[in-house]
Amino acid sequence: MGLGYEAWKEARAVLQRLLSASEPTLRDNNELRNRAFVPQDLAIMHLPGEIGDYTDFYSSRDHATNVGIIFRGKENALMPNWLHLPVGYHGRASSVVVSGTPIRRPVGQMRPDDTKPPVFGASKLLDIELEMAFFLGPGNKLGEPIPVSKAHEHIFGMVLMNDWSARDVQRWEYVPLGPFLGKSFGTTISPWIIPMEALMPFVLPNPIQDPKPLPYLCHDDPYTFDIKLCVAIKGAGMNKAATICKSNFKYMYWTMKQQLAHHTVNGCNVKPGDLMASGTISGPDPESFGSMLELAWKGTKTIDLGEGHTRKFLQDGDEVTITGYCQGNGYRIGFGQCTGEVLPALQM
């Protein structure tokens, strides 16, 4: 990742050539082919890189508006800074795990009744967050920002993400410094990084931003992408998974270039392998809402999973799977799966 844009292009071109039907190197050499390939059912997936730091942004206007309405009312849905900068917080890199890793229900402090003192116990409002994230390529020196015009040279590629969230823990702890234990217990990503070069055929015009951002955040070249996303849940006793959300990365308000430029504008240095997440991806329609908090509207509705099963938040034994792909003319670029099963909380 740290070698930079030209090295990425060269490596991708070599792989494409070796895997093409017209290239004899692997096609005609059984021994070499057996050494190069591993059967899918025998492959053990790992994190695609050593993640030194992890930042989570909050860049979907629809999601931010929905959450604001739920907790503050329609008149105060967006905080005053939201339309002026890509809001983010520093996440926990040590608990980022690869798809297939079980996630244990967290315990913590909560205050379910505002008229009573806080209590300690297992989270009852465990949620998913449909996200995507990008891995950093070359970093920058401390004190030297990455300008938005050069940001693409530092963005290696993208993965799927489920940023598991304990809403009851988060609600009690987040003022004034933001999320902590309600987020840091686990974040799942897909094992395959899709390089940005592969995604450029699916680039879309950037969303209209009003008010216009400050100059250090402005770029005219398109840098949002048509990536179709889906979230499914399979609970204990269910015969098949039920789709609860169909969304798209194109709904993001702030671009990855803007996120990186803002992250480093104060001189903060980033390094190869750093992970930066989009924040929950929600669209304008209820079926595109990227969290159960929104889908069940803070527990006032139920999410129908079929077969007589419903949810407001996650139950123990639920397996959540996020998938995503870009659809071309006669071909598809898939992101694989981002999957995790909820384990019961430890008894304390």
N, C-alpha and C positions, 0 to 999 in steps of 0.2 A: 504493500500500500504506500509505503513511504518513498518509493522510487519515482513516483510522479507520472504525469499524464502520458508522456511519450512511451514510457515503459509499459503502462497499462495497455495502450493501443497495440504495441508490438506483441505482448503476451497473448492478447485476445486473438490477434490475427494468426499467430502460430497455432493456437488451440483449434481455431476454426479450420485451418488448413489440414491439421492432423486428423480431424474428425470428419472431413468431407469424403464423400463416396469416391471421388476421383484421385485421392491421395493414397499411394500404396504403402506408406511407411507402417501404418497400423493395420490397414485392410488386408495386406498380404503376408503378415508376419504373426502367426498364431501365438508363438512364444512371447513376443513383445506385447501383444494384445492382452494375453492372460496376466502379464505383470502389470500392465497399465490400468486395467479395469477391475473393479470389485463388484460382485453381484449386489444388487440393491438390498436384498434380504439379509445380507451378511455385513453390510456397512454400518458402522457406528459413527453417528454424527457428533461433531464437537463444535464449540464456539468457533466462528470463522476467524477470530483474531483475539489477541490479548487486549482487553478493553481497559485502558488506563483511567479514563474519565468518561462519565455519562451525563449528558444534559438532556432534560425533557422540556420541550417547548409547549406552547398552549395556543396553537396557530389556526385552529378552525373557528371561524366566526360563528357558524351555526352552533357548534358545541358550547362555546363560551357564552353565547346568548341564552341557550337553553338552561345551562347551569345557573347563570345569573338570574333568570326568571324564577327558577325553582327556589333559590335561596334568598333573593333580594327583591323580587318583583320585576315586572316588565319595565318600569320606569328607570330602574337602576341596573339593567341587565349587564351592560358592559362597563367595566371600570374605566375611569377617565384616560388611563394610559394605553388601553388595549389597541386602539386604532392608530397609535403613534409608534409603537415598537413591538417586536416579537417577544412576548413575555415568556420567560423560562425559569427553571430552577435547577439546581445541581442535584442529580440523582446519585444512586448508590451503584457503582460499577461492580462491586463484589457479588451482588445478588442477581446479576444478569445471567440467565441460563439458556441453554439451547433447547429447542423444541423437543418435547417428549419428557422433559424433566417434571416430575410432580411438584405441585406447589402446596405447601401446608397452610391451612387456614391460620392467619395470625391472631395473636392475642394482644391486648393493649388496653389503655384507658379509653373510656367512652363516657359520654353524658347523654344518654337517651332521653332523659327527662330534665329539662332546663330548670325545674323547680327543686331538683335534688342534687346532692353531690355526685361527682363522677364515680363510675364503677370500673372494675377490672374484669376482663374475661375475653372469650373468643369473639371475634368480629361476627356480627350477624348480618352485616350489609356488605358482603364480599362481592366485588364487581370486576368486570373486564373493561379494558379500554382498547379499542381498535386503533392501532397506530402503525406508522412506518418509521424507519430510522435510517440515517445514513452514516457510513463509516468515513472517517477522515483519512485522507492520504497524507501528503506532506504537511507538516505543521508550520508554525511561524515562531519567530524568536520573541521572547518576552519583551513587551513594549512596542512591538511592530504589528499593527493591525493588518488583517487581510481585507483589502478593498473589495467591494461587491463586484467590481469588474473582473477580479481575479479569482473569485470564490470557486468557480467551476473547476479550476485546476487543483483544488484541494478536496473535492468531493469524490470519493472513490466509487461508491455504489450503495444500494439500498437493500434493506431486509424488512420483513414483516415483524411486528411487535405486538405483544399483549402486555400492557402495563397494568398488572393486577392492582386493585385498589380496595382498601378497607374503608368504606365511606364513613362509617361511624367513628372509627379512630381518627380519620382525616379531619372530620368536621370539628372534633374537639381540640385537636392539636395545632391546626394550621395557622391560627392567628397568634403572633404577627409575622412569623418567619416562613410560613408555607409548609408544604407536605414534609413529613418525616417518617414515622413508623407506619403510617397508613399506606406508604408506597414502597418502602425499602425492603420488604420481605421477599420480593420476587418480581422479576421482569423477564418475560420469555421472548426470544427472537428466533427467527427461522435460520437454518444453518448456511444457506446459500446466499452470498452477496451478488446481486445483479448489478453489473457495472453500468455507470451512467451512459457509456457509449451505446449499450444495448437498448437503453430507454429513449434515446433521442428521437427515434421515429415516432414516438408517442407523446412528444412535447406539445403543450397547448399554450395559448395566450395566457398571460398572467391575469388574475382577477383585477378588476378596477378597484383601486385603493383611494378612498376618499374619507378624510383629507389626504392629500399627497404626502408621502413620507418625507422626512428630512433627506437632504442630498446624499448622505452616506448610505442610505438604504434604497436609493432609486436605481433601477435597471430596466431597460426597455426590452431586452431580449427575452423571449418566452422561456420559462423554467418551472412550469408546473406540468403534471403528467397524467395521462389517462390510464390509471391503474385501477382495475375493477377489484373490489374487495368484498369478502364475505365472512361472516361469523356464524358458527354453528355450535350448538350445545347437545351433548348426548349424556343424559342423566342415567343413574343406576336404574335398571329395569326398562329402559327404553330400547326398542329394537333398532332404531336408526337415529342419527343426529338430526336435529331440527335447525333450520336456518333462522336466525333471529335478526340479522342485519345484512343489507346489501348496500355498500357505499362506494366511494371512489376518491382517490387521492386528489383529484382535480378540485375538490371542494375547499382545499386549504387556502387561507387568505394570505399568509406570509409564505414566501418561497424559501427554499433551502439556502439560496444565495444570501437572502436578507438575514436569515437566522445566523449564518456563519459570520457575516460582516458585523452584525450587532454583537455577537458573542465576543469578538476580538477587538472591537473598536476602542476599548479602554486599554488595550495592550495585553490582554489575557492571551497566553500562549496555549495552543492546542497541539496535539501530537498524533502521529500515525496510529490508527486503531481506536481513537476516541469515537464515541458513539453519540449521535445527536438525534433525538426523537421528535416527531412531528407534534405530539399531543394528540388527544382523541380526535378521530376523523369522523365528523358528522356532516350530513348533507341537509338540504332544506326539507326533506320529507321524513315522516316518522320512521319508515322502514330503513332509512339511511343513518339513523342515530347510532353512534358508535359505542354506547355504554348502556348498561342496564338501568343506571340512574335515570337516563333520558327515556329509554324504551318503556320503562314502568313508571315514569314520571314521579320519582322519589317514592315508589311503593304505592301510589294511588291507583295503578292499573296492574294487570297481570300480563305476562308474556306467554302466549300459547305455544307449547312445544309439540302439540299433538299427542295422541294416544292417552288423553286425559291428564297430561302433565302440564303444569304451569310453573312459572317462576316470577319472582320480583327481584331477587338477587340469587347468587350462586349457592347451591347446596353441596355438602360433602359428596364426593363421587362424581360430580359433574366433570365432564371432559369438554374443554373449549378448544375449538380448532378455527384458526384464521387462515384463509387462503387468499391469494391474489394473482392476477395475471394481466398482461397487456395483449390485446387482440389485434393482430395484423391481418393483412390480406392473405389468407391461406396458411397462416402460422400463428403461434401463440408463444409468448414468453411467460413462463410460470415462475412464481417465487417459492414454490414448495409449500410446506405447511408450517404453521406456528401453533403447537399443540401443548396443552398441559392439563393434568387432572388435579382436582382439589382433594387434598387429604385432610382428615379431621385434625383439629387443633390438638396440640399436646396438653395433657392434663397437668396443671401447675398448682 
